[in-house]
Amino acid sequence: MDPAQCGGRPCIRGMRIRVKDVLEMLADGASQEEILKDFPDLEAEDIRAAIAYAARYTDHPVLTAA
């Protein structure tokens, strides 16, 4: 994440391709091949890294007040 790039949102390898955009494309049913065709600077590992990022940052404890 770079505060001066893409509003500080997580990007892939310093490019102006946001992790969110890749994840949304996957959620909308795009295949890895389609994403790589639309973004020729991406590599298959970048897509896996975006998924891993999402998995890591959505796994947080939920605290409830007793």
Number of C-alpha atoms within 10 A of each C-alpha: 14 11 9 8 14 14 9 11 16 20 19 18 13 11 12 12 17 19 20 16 13 24 15 11 14 16 10 9 9 13 12 16 11 13 18 16 11 10 12 9 10 17 14 11 9 16 19 13 15 20 16 12 13 14 11 10 8 9 8 8 6 5 6 5 3 3
